[in-house]
Amino acid sequence: MYTSQVMRVFVILPAAGIGTRMAAGGASTPAPKQFLAIGGVPVLVRSVRAFLAVPRVDAVCLAVRAHERERVEAQMVEYKLGPRVHMVEGGDDRQHSVGNALAALECDVDDVVLVHDAVRPLIDPATIERTIDAVVRHGAAIVGLPAVDTIKQVERTADGAIVTATIPRERIVQAQTPQGARFGLLRAAFVEAEADGFSGTDEASLLERAGVEVAVVQGSARNFKITQPGDIELAEFYLGQGKA
């Protein structure tokens, strides 16, 4: 258990994706999903605002593609997001983008670093606060949802998937973001993965691989990831209901 006082909290938003699933779903615009609008406000801006609403957050670092930097800078000015927002160049995948941001941060080993999908714009400040508290207490934490459906383990064959086992739902959570850790733990996990040529699906997978125990913070259904055209309508529904 960690008991030292947290000095600073940093947030990384990897926002270098190109939105291939959104395009495949028939979106009418070629814009990457982080630049699509929900209720007239870009997805990325909504995500940044959510973290800026938490006073404990000292800085938000956006990892963006070089050719998108000017657009993002213009949005930061238009929406008056202030001096707590910074940018680094993103990479070809999430792990590369987050790695670039970690290398750019001037952190102490015990500072808290959260990583959040730029396209989960409806994250609420209370969940962010709980995640920070969990990192302070445990060293690493993610936001997750309990599984509702029955989960099957399968084996892939030439004729399709064959069920091999039923996994008890109480042993399963659906990972969301933010995911975070003390800077020293997270940076070491990334360095180790890079040295071994390991590519993980999220930050928790790298931390787990490095032997770090990761706590789970209760998430919510509205903290979903925008990946398909219908997700924009769902997010606007939540806004219309006054739930975001």
Secondary structure, 3 states (H helix, E strand, C coil): CCCCCCCCEEEEEECCCCCHHHHHCCCCCCCCHHHCEECCEEHHHHHHHHHHCCCCCCEEEEEECHHHHHHHHHHHHHCCCCCCEEEEECCCCHHHHHHHHHHHCCCCCCCEEEECCCCCCCCCHHHHHHHHHHHHHHCEEEEEEECCCCEEEEEEECCEEEEEEEECHHHCEEEEEEEEEEHHHHHHHHHHHHHHCCCCCCHHHHHHHCCCCCEEEECCCCCCCCCCHHHHHHHHHHHHCCCC
